[in-house]
């Protein structure tokens, strides 16, 4: 999932460089959402591992 967040981030940067504001904004928003989902899942996995030990 982190891979897809990075892909959308790169798409947003490329679109911003070429002046496509709408596409850049949408890609950045998707990347941000995927990053936070990944972060929550990662923290959940860490907590579950700590509880199981």
N, C-alpha and C positions, 0 to 999 in steps of 0.2 A: 504494500500500500504506500509505503514511503517512496517507492520508485515512481508510482503514478503522480504523487504530489510533486516530485521533482520534474517530471515530464511536463505537467501543466505549468509549473513555474517557468521553465525554459520557454515554453510556447508563449507565455505571457510576456516575457522579456523580449522575445523576437518580434511579437506583434506590436509591442510598445515602440520598439526601435523604428519599425516601418510605419507607424502612425495609425494603427488600427486600434483605436481606444476601446471600442466595445468588446472586441475579442480579447484584448489584453486584460480588461477588467473581469470578464467572465472566467478566463483561465486562472487569473490570480485568485479569484474567489473559490474556485474549485480546488486549487492547490492548497489554499488555507484550510478549507473544510477537511480535506483528506489528511493534512498534517495533524490537525487536532484529533481526528478519529484515530490515527496511528498512535498519537501520544497517549490518549486515554486507554487504548488497548495495551500498549506497552506498560503503562503504570499498573493496570489491572493484572497483567501477567506477573509483574514483580511482586505485587501484594499477595497474589495467590501462591506464588512460590515461597514467600516468606512465611505464610500461614501454614503451608504444608510441611515445612521443615521442622 
